[in-house]
Amino acid sequence: MDEWVGKIFWILFVGFGFFFLFRIIRYGGFKAAIFGAKIERTLGEVQAQSVAGVSTTVKVHVLSSESKDRTVGIELVAKSIASYQMMPIKLTSLDAQRLASLLQSAAAP
């Protein structure tokens, strides 16, 4: 019984590896595979203030989409001495406009 559990684990592990490798090849890179879409271009990035030794960067990408609607990718990167964390956020153009409006409202005097 323990043999089967080990075999199933390795089959799932290798299967996931092949699936992710397929996505990397299909979308043209590691980040694009995580977003699930090709990155057409990166518009820029904003460095946030460092808090407790953790630096955070927000990057904005234009993603390709099968539909005619634009898709925006926001990449949050947090780095410290012993860690690196990347979190992708995929937004429709309408959601991106709402986020931009909220940020403008928050930044207004």
ABEGO torsion letter per residue (X at the ends): XAAAAAAAAAAAAAAAAAAAAAAAAAAGEAAAAAAGBBBABBAEBBBBBBBGGBBBBBBBBBBBBABABBBBBBBBBBBBAABBBBBBBBBBAAAAAAAAAAAAAAABX
